[in-house]
Amino acid sequence: MAFLNRSVASVYLAYALQSTAQAITWQFVTYFVKHELNAISFIEQSVAFAVPAIVVMIMTNVWGSLSDRKRRRKVFMVIGFTGYAAVFFFYAFVSDIIQYLLVAAVGAIFYSAALPMGQAHLTTNVKNKGERLGYFVAAQSGGWFFGALFGGIFYDIIGMRILFIIAALLSLGAT
């Protein structure tokens, strides 16, 4: 079974932690942008989601190509998780939509370093690609489930800025 291998299990755990961090924060991004950064325009709120998406669309290919040339997947995962941890930390201190967008763009650059590497690492030179990818998606989905639940429970109690710091710590744990 794919999840019993220690090296493979560590990848599942890393992406589960990263997904938990993302789910804690991303479900409230538009609310945070509107109410704490005073971005009242729907365009600003939409751009808060769109900027990271376009950066990831471009940069996953750049990082993936670099990883293929270097043949070092784990290094790129660490770069991505560490960078995203720093970005979550900086999210806690942004004070306007422009700062948020700059931090989000940098975060997307880092996140896209880790995004394809887990899948590539798990499926290189193995016969059970489907099984490994299935567990990978299950680990990520579990992270999104627990992150969304945790974020929803604690948003009103501790606020978004503290949730960003918790997400940063989870991302560091993924490394």
C-alpha positions as CSV (number, residue, x, y, z in Angstrom):
1,M,0.0,0.0,0.0
2,A,1.3,3.4,-1.0
3,F,0.7,5.1,2.4
4,L,2.8,2.7,4.4
5,N,6.1,3.8,2.9
6,R,7.7,6.4,5.2
7,S,8.9,8.7,2.4
8,V,5.6,8.6,0.7
9,A,3.6,9.1,4.0
10,S,5.7,12.2,4.7
11,V,4.6,13.7,1.4
12,Y,1.0,13.0,2.2
13,L,1.3,14.6,5.7
14,A,3.1,17.7,4.2
15,Y,0.3,18.3,1.7
16,A,-2.4,17.6,4.3
17,L,-0.8,20.3,6.6
18,Q,-0.5,22.7,3.7
19,S,-4.1,22.1,2.6
20,T,-5.2,22.7,6.2
21,A,-3.4,26.0,6.2
22,Q,-4.9,27.1,3.0
23,A,-8.4,26.1,4.0
24,I,-8.2,27.9,7.3
25,T,-7.6,31.1,5.4
26,W,-9.0,31.0,1.9
27,Q,-12.6,30.5,2.8
28,F,-12.6,34.0,4.3
29,V,-10.4,35.9,1.9
30,T,-13.2,38.0,0.4
31,Y,-14.6,38.7,3.8
32,F,-11.2,39.7,5.1
33,V,-10.5,41.9,2.0
34,K,-13.9,43.6,2.3
35,H,-14.1,44.1,6.0
36,E,-10.6,44.4,7.3
37,L,-8.9,45.9,4.3
38,N,-11.9,48.0,3.3
39,A,-12.0,46.9,-0.3
40,I,-15.6,47.6,-1.1
41,S,-15.5,47.0,-4.8
42,F,-16.5,43.6,-6.1
43,I,-13.7,44.0,-8.6
44,E,-11.1,44.3,-5.8
45,Q,-12.6,41.3,-4.0
46,S,-12.5,39.3,-7.3
47,V,-8.9,40.3,-8.0
48,A,-7.9,39.1,-4.5
49,F,-8.7,35.6,-5.8
50,A,-7.7,36.1,-9.5
51,V,-4.1,37.4,-9.0
52,P,-2.9,34.3,-7.2
53,A,-4.6,32.0,-9.7
54,I,-3.0,33.6,-12.7
55,V,0.4,33.5,-11.0
56,V,0.0,29.8,-10.2
57,M,-1.1,29.1,-13.8
58,I,2.2,30.5,-15.1
59,M,4.7,29.6,-12.4
60,T,3.8,25.9,-11.9
61,N,5.1,25.3,-15.4
62,V,8.3,27.3,-14.6
63,W,9.0,25.4,-11.3
64,G,8.0,22.1,-12.9
65,S,10.4,22.6,-15.7
66,L,13.2,23.5,-13.3
67,S,12.4,20.5,-11.2
68,D,12.5,18.2,-14.2
69,R,16.0,19.5,-15.1
70,K,17.4,19.4,-11.6
71,R,15.6,16.1,-10.7
72,R,15.2,17.3,-7.1
73,R,11.5,17.3,-6.1
74,K,11.8,17.7,-2.4
75,V,13.9,20.8,-2.6
76,F,11.1,22.5,-4.5
77,M,8.5,21.3,-2.0
78,V,10.5,22.9,0.8
79,I,10.9,26.1,-1.1
80,G,7.2,26.2,-1.7
81,F,6.1,25.4,1.8
82,T,8.7,27.7,3.5
83,G,7.9,30.5,1.2
84,Y,4.2,30.1,1.7
85,A,4.6,30.0,5.5
86,A,6.3,33.4,5.3
87,V,3.5,34.7,3.1
88,F,0.8,33.6,5.5
89,F,2.7,35.4,8.2
90,F,2.9,38.6,6.1
91,Y,-0.9,38.3,5.4
92,A,-1.4,38.9,9.1
93,F,0.1,42.4,8.8
94,V,-1.2,43.7,5.5
95,S,-3.3,46.9,5.8
96,D,-4.7,47.5,2.4
97,I,-5.7,45.7,-0.8
98,I,-2.4,46.6,-2.7
99,Q,-0.3,45.1,0.1
100,Y,-2.6,42.1,0.1
101,L,-2.2,41.6,-3.7
102,L,1.6,41.9,-3.6
103,V,1.8,39.4,-0.8
104,A,-0.7,37.1,-2.6
105,A,1.3,37.2,-5.8
106,V,4.6,36.4,-4.0
107,G,2.7,33.6,-2.1
108,A,1.4,32.2,-5.4
109,I,5.0,32.1,-6.8
110,F,6.1,30.1,-3.8
111,Y,3.1,27.8,-3.6
112,S,3.4,26.9,-7.3
113,A,6.9,25.6,-6.5
114,A,5.4,23.0,-4.2
115,L,2.1,22.3,-6.0
116,P,3.2,19.9,-8.8
117,M,6.2,18.5,-6.9
118,G,4.3,16.2,-4.6
119,Q,2.5,14.6,-7.4
120,A,5.7,14.3,-9.4
121,H,7.6,12.9,-6.5
122,L,5.0,10.3,-5.7
123,T,4.6,9.0,-9.3
124,T,8.2,8.9,-10.6
125,N,9.3,5.4,-11.4
126,V,6.4,3.6,-9.6
127,K,3.7,1.2,-10.9
128,N,0.9,2.3,-8.5
129,K,0.6,5.9,-9.7
130,G,-3.2,5.9,-9.4
131,E,-3.1,4.6,-5.9
132,R,-0.5,7.1,-4.8
133,L,-2.4,10.0,-6.4
134,G,-5.6,8.8,-4.8
135,Y,-4.1,8.9,-1.3
136,F,-2.5,12.3,-2.2
137,V,-5.9,13.8,-3.0
138,A,-7.4,12.2,0.1
139,A,-4.7,13.8,2.2
140,Q,-5.3,17.2,0.6
141,S,-9.0,16.8,1.0
142,G,-8.7,15.9,4.6
143,G,-6.6,19.0,5.1
144,W,-9.2,21.1,3.4
145,F,-11.9,19.6,5.6
146,F,-10.1,20.1,8.9
147,G,-8.9,23.6,7.9
148,A,-12.3,24.8,6.8
149,L,-13.9,23.4,10.0
150,F,-11.2,24.9,12.3
151,G,-11.2,28.2,10.5
152,G,-15.0,28.4,10.7
153,I,-15.0,27.7,14.3
154,F,-12.3,30.0,15.3
155,Y,-12.7,33.0,13.0
156,D,-15.0,34.9,15.3
157,I,-13.0,33.9,18.4
158,I,-9.4,34.8,17.4
159,G,-9.8,36.7,14.1
160,M,-8.3,36.3,10.6
161,R,-4.9,37.7,11.4
162,I,-4.3,35.1,14.1
163,L,-5.6,32.4,11.7
164,F,-3.0,33.6,9.2
165,I,-0.2,33.0,11.8
166,I,-1.6,29.5,12.5
167,A,-1.6,28.8,8.8
168,A,2.0,30.0,8.7
169,L,2.9,27.5,11.4
170,L,1.1,24.7,9.6
171,S,3.0,25.5,6.4
172,L,6.3,25.4,8.3
173,G,5.2,22.0,9.7
174,A,4.8,20.8,6.1
175,T,8.5,21.3,5.5
